[in-house]
Structures are given as structure tokens and as C-alpha cells.
Amino acid sequence: MEYRRLGNSGLQVSALSLGSWLTFGKQIGDDVAERLMAIAYDNGVNFFDNAEIYARGKSEIVMGNILKKMNWPRSSYIVSSKAFFGYESGLPNQTGLSRKHLVEGCEAALRRLQVDYLDLYFCHRPDKNTPIEETVWTMNQLIQQGKVLYWGTSEWSAQEIMEAHMIAREYRLIGPVMEQPEYNMFNRRKMEKEFLQIFKTVGLGTTIWSPLASGVLTDKYLGQFPEGTRLGIEGMNWLKEKSVTVERLEKARRLNKLAHEMGLSLPVMSIAWCLKNPNVSTVILGASKPEQLEETLKSHEALPRLTQKVMDRIDQVLKNKPVLPDY
């Protein structure tokens, strides 16, 4: 396993990590979740990603029970939570990035995960109703209290991230270390254009999610729509409509052919493509079956095969490479 620094921090994170969104506590049984975490850990994965909203807290409960059972050295793994959407009924102060919700959300995540501190704590979305000063101060206080080691953002804009850094610098507080954006062959703008200046100035770490575009960058949707996938879960129609489009499926077919020419599967090539970006700290993998995870954990081994010529061929299929300004 390759390990990369999380931005400008000294934290070493495995290039491939395991996330629990839509799987732990929802799509798969606890025994399967345990098997997935064991496979990941045995293959060098040291980062396990979670959030309060995942299965309304149940995902963190499942992961916490597994961590307690495995009894791995606490120093050997990194675990995260995220706050914004809440885990209760959505009453006032049960969501957002106010001091009240961030503190209560952190305490609840610690209980569910059965750990003394969170390695990473993310602001899951920007909150227009809370002054950003309040959010930055609260995260700094949680770090001072030893409940959080590093804080970051998820799906924030470059402007919002830099505003948080400006406030942190003004008051001599700890600013956000990492961002968790969606990044895959179909979604490139933030990582390849919007965040470029931030990478240079504050050294933003990234824990990217959905490297397979919710499964479209596999062969499972190239034929008849299959049963038992995350896009078939009740309430996920929004994700299905966003992900499974005629244009994307046609590109996936061409990319699948290219992957096979290289002796790779489409998922392995797609994840390796994400890893080729030097600004990616870790790629969060999702899986509902052990064999899926075992396959995608081999993605870093495919990096040498993704030569510039291959990357150019991929771009010829995608036709979506961000255009950078001439300066």
C-alpha cells in the first residue's frame, strides 16, 4: 500500500481507504461489514470514513462495534465523522454547523464509534445559516479539547475554504486540513481546476469519494439494470437519475473496452486514474461484497500502466478535461 501525506499535515493516509456510505447499517449485514474492514486493514488501509447521516448513525454504530472487536492498535488506523445533515429528526439545531450541533454531533459520533477522539472531522456541507467564524472557532476548540485531531470540509467551494483559512489566520486558529469532494472521470472541475490555487497556497489534502461514479464506471450497468445495487436502494432515485445517463453509459462502454485492452477491469482503471492525480491524498472505496473490495484494492498496482498515452486516450473518450486559464 502507498501512503500519502494529508495535505500539509504530517498525517500519513493510505492511498486507498474504505467508506461506509449506503452500505454499513443499510445495504449489507454487519458480518459483511466486518469482513470488508478486515480485508481493507490486512491490505494496508488505515483510513475508515463515516458520517453522522450514514444510515442515521447506524453506520457509525456498526463500524464502532467492529473496531472494538478487532482491537487494532488505535495508532494504526484513522477514523472520521462528518456533521451537517444530522442523525435525529431534523429539528432546529439538530443539523448545520452551529457550535451546538458540531459539539453534540462530535460527542455522539465518539459514542457510536466507541473511540476517544476522531482523527478527521468534516463539515459535511457549507452552512449559510451559521457564521463561518463560529464554525472555525468551534472546530479549533474541539481540537484543543482532544476530541478531534484534524478538521476539514466536504463539498465546499474554493472560496468558502479560503474564507475559513483567512479567519483561522486572523485569529491564529487551526484551519481546515482536508476537503472531501466527489472526483471521478465524469466529475473533474473542482479537483483539476477550482482547487488548484488552494493546493499551492495552503496544501489542501483530499479524501475523494465516488471514484466509480456510483458504479457507472464498472460493467454492472452496461446491460440490463441489475438488482441489489446502491442505485436501486429505496430513496436513491436522485442518485440514479444523476449517475445513469445515456452519455455516461456510452463513455463507460468505450472505457471498458480500453481497460480490457490493458488487461485491467474498468473499476481498477478508473480508481488508478484518480490516484494519478498528485493532489489526491486518498481514494475512498465502497463495496458491498468482499470480492469487489479485493479487486479495487489492486488499483494502485495499475498506476504504471496508466502512461501519458493511455491518459490521453481516456481524455479522448471523456472530452471533459477542464480548460485552465493561460497564466
C-alpha positions as CSV (number, residue, x, y, z in Angstrom):
1,M,0.0,0.0,0.0
2,E,1.2,3.5,-0.8
3,Y,0.8,6.2,1.9
4,R,0.4,9.9,1.2
5,R,0.5,13.0,3.4
6,L,-2.9,14.5,4.0
7,G,-2.2,18.0,2.5
8,N,0.4,20.0,4.5
9,S,-0.2,17.9,7.7
10,G,2.1,15.2,8.9
11,L,-0.6,12.6,8.8
12,Q,0.1,9.6,6.6
13,V,-3.1,8.2,5.0
14,S,-3.3,5.1,2.8
15,A,-3.8,5.9,-0.9
16,L,-6.9,3.7,-0.8
17,S,-9.4,3.8,2.1
18,L,-12.8,2.4,2.9
19,G,-16.0,4.2,3.2
20,S,-19.4,3.1,4.7
21,W,-21.9,5.3,2.9
22,L,-25.0,3.4,1.7
23,T,-23.5,0.1,2.9
24,F,-22.8,-0.2,6.6
25,G,-26.0,-0.4,8.6
26,K,-28.1,-0.3,5.4
27,Q,-27.2,-2.3,2.3
28,I,-25.1,-5.1,3.9
29,G,-25.1,-7.2,7.1
30,D,-22.8,-6.5,10.0
31,D,-20.9,-9.6,9.3
32,V,-20.1,-8.5,5.7
33,A,-19.1,-5.0,7.0
34,E,-16.7,-6.7,9.4
35,R,-15.2,-8.8,6.6
36,L,-14.7,-5.7,4.4
37,M,-12.9,-3.8,7.2
38,A,-10.7,-6.8,7.9
39,I,-9.8,-7.2,4.2
40,A,-9.0,-3.5,4.0
41,Y,-6.9,-3.4,7.1
42,D,-5.0,-6.5,6.1
43,N,-4.2,-4.8,2.8
44,G,-2.7,-1.7,4.4
45,V,-5.8,0.5,4.5
46,N,-5.6,2.8,7.6
47,F,-8.5,5.2,6.9
48,F,-12.1,4.3,7.5
49,D,-14.6,7.0,6.5
50,N,-18.0,7.6,8.2
51,A,-20.6,10.3,8.9
52,E,-23.5,11.0,11.3
53,I,-26.0,10.9,8.4
54,Y,-24.9,7.5,7.1
55,A,-27.9,5.2,8.0
56,R,-28.8,7.9,10.6
57,G,-26.0,7.0,12.9
58,K,-26.3,3.2,12.5
59,S,-23.3,3.1,10.1
60,E,-21.1,4.5,12.9
61,I,-22.5,2.1,15.4
62,V,-21.6,-0.9,13.1
63,M,-18.1,0.5,12.5
64,G,-17.6,1.2,16.2
65,N,-18.6,-2.4,17.2
66,I,-16.1,-3.8,14.6
67,L,-13.3,-1.5,15.7
68,K,-13.9,-2.7,19.3
69,K,-14.0,-6.3,18.3
70,M,-10.9,-6.1,16.1
71,N,-8.9,-4.4,18.9
72,W,-6.4,-2.9,16.4
73,P,-3.9,-0.5,17.9
74,R,-5.6,2.9,18.0
75,S,-2.5,4.4,16.5
76,S,-2.8,2.1,13.4
77,Y,-6.0,3.5,11.9
78,I,-7.7,6.8,11.1
79,V,-11.5,7.2,11.6
80,S,-13.7,10.1,10.5
81,S,-17.1,11.5,11.1
82,K,-18.9,14.4,9.4
83,A,-21.5,16.8,10.7
84,F,-24.2,18.8,9.0
85,F,-27.2,16.7,8.0
86,G,-27.8,15.4,11.5
87,Y,-28.8,12.0,12.7
88,E,-32.1,12.7,14.6
89,S,-35.3,14.2,13.4
90,G,-34.1,17.4,11.8
91,L,-35.4,19.9,14.4
92,P,-33.7,23.3,14.8
93,N,-30.1,22.9,16.0
94,Q,-30.1,19.2,15.1
95,T,-28.5,20.0,11.7
96,G,-26.0,22.5,10.4
97,L,-22.6,23.8,11.5
98,S,-23.5,25.8,14.6
99,R,-21.4,25.3,17.7
100,K,-24.2,23.4,19.4
101,H,-24.6,20.9,16.6
102,L,-20.9,20.4,15.9
103,V,-20.2,19.8,19.6
104,E,-23.2,17.5,20.1
105,G,-22.5,15.7,16.8
106,C,-18.9,15.1,17.7
107,E,-19.9,13.7,21.1
108,A,-22.5,11.4,19.5
109,A,-20.0,10.2,16.9
110,L,-17.5,9.4,19.6
111,R,-20.1,7.3,21.5
112,R,-21.2,5.4,18.3
113,L,-17.7,4.7,17.1
114,Q,-16.5,3.9,20.7
115,V,-13.3,5.9,20.3
116,D,-11.8,8.7,22.5
117,Y,-11.2,11.0,19.6
118,L,-11.9,11.5,15.9
119,D,-8.8,11.6,13.6
120,L,-10.8,13.6,11.0
121,Y,-13.9,15.6,11.5
122,F,-15.6,17.1,8.4
123,C,-18.1,19.9,7.9
124,H,-20.2,17.8,5.5
125,R,-21.6,20.8,3.6
126,P,-21.3,24.6,3.9
127,D,-23.9,26.2,6.2
128,K,-25.3,29.5,5.0
129,N,-27.1,30.0,8.3
130,T,-24.0,29.9,10.6
131,P,-21.3,32.5,10.6
132,I,-18.1,30.8,9.3
133,E,-16.3,32.3,12.3
134,E,-18.4,30.3,14.6
135,T,-17.6,27.1,12.7
136,V,-13.9,27.7,12.6
137,W,-13.7,28.6,16.3
138,T,-15.7,25.5,17.3
139,M,-13.5,23.2,15.3
140,N,-10.4,24.7,16.8
141,Q,-11.9,24.2,20.3
142,L,-12.7,20.6,19.6
143,I,-9.0,20.1,18.6
144,Q,-7.8,21.8,21.8
145,Q,-10.1,19.6,23.8
146,G,-8.5,16.5,22.2
147,K,-11.8,15.3,20.7
148,V,-10.6,15.9,17.1
149,L,-7.1,15.8,15.6
150,Y,-7.8,17.4,12.1
151,W,-10.8,19.1,10.7
152,G,-11.9,19.7,7.2
153,T,-14.7,20.2,4.8
154,S,-16.8,18.3,2.3
155,E,-18.2,19.7,-0.9
156,W,-17.2,23.3,-0.1
157,S,-16.2,25.7,-2.8
158,A,-12.7,27.1,-3.1
159,Q,-13.9,30.5,-1.9
160,E,-15.5,29.0,1.2
161,I,-12.4,27.0,2.1
162,M,-10.2,30.1,1.7
163,E,-12.6,32.1,3.8
164,A,-12.2,29.6,6.6
165,H,-8.4,29.8,6.3
166,M,-8.5,33.6,6.3
167,I,-10.5,33.6,9.6
168,A,-8.2,30.9,11.1
169,R,-5.1,33.0,10.2
170,E,-6.7,36.2,11.6
171,Y,-7.4,34.7,15.0
172,R,-4.5,32.3,15.0
173,L,-6.7,29.2,14.9
174,I,-6.3,25.9,13.1
175,G,-7.8,25.9,9.6
176,P,-9.2,23.1,7.6
177,V,-6.6,20.5,6.6
178,M,-8.7,18.5,4.1
179,E,-11.6,18.5,1.7
180,Q,-13.8,15.6,0.6
181,P,-15.0,16.3,-2.9
182,E,-16.6,13.9,-5.4
183,Y,-13.9,13.1,-8.0
184,N,-14.1,10.7,-10.9
185,M,-13.8,10.6,-14.7
186,F,-17.1,12.4,-15.0
187,N,-16.6,15.0,-12.3
188,R,-13.3,16.8,-12.6
189,R,-13.8,20.5,-12.3
190,K,-13.1,21.0,-8.6
191,M,-10.0,18.8,-8.3
192,E,-8.5,19.8,-11.7
193,K,-9.3,23.5,-11.8
194,E,-11.2,25.1,-8.9
195,F,-8.8,23.9,-6.1
196,L,-5.5,24.3,-8.0
197,Q,-4.6,27.6,-6.3
198,I,-5.5,26.2,-2.8
199,F,-3.3,23.2,-3.4
200,K,-0.4,25.6,-4.0
201,T,-1.2,28.0,-1.1
202,V,-2.5,26.0,1.8
203,G,-1.7,22.5,0.7
204,L,-5.2,21.1,0.9
205,G,-5.5,17.3,1.5
206,T,-8.3,15.5,-0.3
207,T,-10.2,12.3,0.6
208,I,-12.1,11.9,-2.6
209,W,-15.4,10.0,-2.9
210,S,-17.3,8.2,-5.6
211,P,-14.3,7.3,-7.8
212,L,-16.6,4.9,-9.8
213,A,-19.4,7.4,-10.2
214,S,-21.8,5.4,-8.1
215,G,-20.9,2.2,-10.1
216,V,-21.3,3.6,-13.6
217,L,-17.6,3.2,-14.1
218,T,-18.0,-0.6,-13.8
219,D,-19.6,-3.1,-16.1
220,K,-22.7,-3.6,-14.0
221,Y,-24.9,-1.0,-15.7
222,L,-23.7,-1.7,-19.3
223,G,-26.5,-4.2,-19.8
224,Q,-29.9,-4.6,-18.1
225,F,-30.2,-2.6,-14.8
226,P,-29.2,-5.1,-12.1
227,E,-30.8,-5.8,-8.7
228,G,-29.2,-5.3,-5.3
229,T,-27.1,-2.2,-6.2
230,R,-26.9,1.0,-4.3
231,L,-28.7,2.9,-7.1
232,G,-31.6,0.5,-6.6
233,I,-32.0,1.3,-2.9
234,E,-35.3,3.0,-2.0
235,G,-34.9,6.7,-1.8
236,M,-31.9,6.9,-4.1
237,N,-33.7,7.8,-7.3
238,W,-31.9,11.2,-7.3
239,L,-28.5,9.5,-7.4
240,K,-29.7,7.1,-10.1
241,E,-31.0,9.9,-12.3
242,K,-27.8,11.9,-11.9
243,S,-25.5,8.9,-12.5
244,V,-27.0,6.6,-15.1
245,T,-27.3,8.7,-18.2
246,V,-27.1,7.6,-21.9
247,E,-24.0,9.7,-22.4
248,R,-22.2,8.3,-19.4
249,L,-23.1,4.7,-20.2
250,E,-21.8,5.1,-23.8
251,K,-18.5,6.5,-22.5
252,A,-18.3,3.7,-19.9
253,R,-18.6,1.1,-22.7
254,R,-15.7,2.7,-24.5
255,L,-13.6,3.0,-21.4
256,N,-14.4,-0.6,-20.5
257,K,-13.0,-1.7,-23.9
258,L,-9.9,0.3,-23.3
259,A,-9.4,-1.2,-19.8
260,H,-9.7,-4.7,-21.2
261,E,-7.1,-3.9,-23.9
262,M,-4.7,-3.1,-21.0
263,G,-5.6,-6.3,-19.1
264,L,-7.5,-4.3,-16.4
265,S,-11.1,-4.1,-15.3
266,L,-12.9,-0.8,-15.7
267,P,-13.1,-0.2,-11.9
268,V,-9.4,-0.8,-11.4
269,M,-8.5,1.6,-14.3
270,S,-11.0,4.2,-13.0
271,I,-9.6,4.2,-9.5
272,A,-6.0,4.2,-10.7
273,W,-6.9,7.2,-12.9
274,C,-8.0,9.1,-9.7
275,L,-4.7,8.1,-8.0
276,K,-2.7,9.5,-10.9
277,N,-3.7,13.0,-9.7
278,P,-1.0,14.0,-7.2
279,N,-3.4,16.2,-5.3
280,V,-5.5,13.2,-4.3
281,S,-4.5,12.1,-0.8
282,T,-6.7,9.0,-0.7
283,V,-9.5,7.4,-2.8
284,I,-12.4,6.2,-0.7
285,L,-13.6,2.8,-1.9
286,G,-17.1,1.5,-1.3
287,A,-18.1,-2.2,-1.5
288,S,-21.0,-4.4,-0.7
289,K,-19.1,-7.7,-1.4
290,P,-15.6,-8.8,-0.3
291,E,-14.7,-9.7,-3.9
292,Q,-15.4,-6.2,-5.0
293,L,-13.1,-4.7,-2.4
294,E,-10.4,-7.3,-3.1
295,E,-10.5,-6.2,-6.8
296,T,-10.4,-2.5,-6.2
297,L,-7.6,-2.7,-3.6
298,K,-5.3,-3.7,-6.5
299,S,-5.9,-0.4,-8.2
300,H,-2.6,1.2,-7.1
301,E,-0.7,-1.7,-8.8
302,A,-2.1,-0.5,-12.1
303,L,-0.6,3.0,-11.8
304,P,2.4,2.2,-14.0
305,R,0.2,1.1,-16.8
306,L,-1.6,4.5,-17.0
307,T,1.1,6.2,-19.1
308,Q,0.6,9.6,-20.6
309,K,-0.5,7.9,-23.9
310,V,-3.2,6.0,-22.0
311,M,-4.3,9.1,-20.1
312,D,-4.7,10.9,-23.4
313,R,-6.8,8.1,-24.8
314,I,-9.0,8.3,-21.8
315,D,-9.4,12.1,-22.3
316,Q,-10.4,11.4,-25.9
317,V,-13.3,9.4,-24.7
318,L,-14.3,11.7,-21.9
319,K,-13.9,15.0,-23.7
320,N,-14.4,16.9,-20.4
321,K,-10.9,17.9,-19.3
322,P,-11.1,21.3,-17.6
323,V,-9.7,24.2,-19.5
324,L,-7.2,26.1,-17.4
325,P,-6.5,29.9,-17.8
326,D,-3.4,31.0,-19.7
327,Y,-1.3,32.3,-16.8
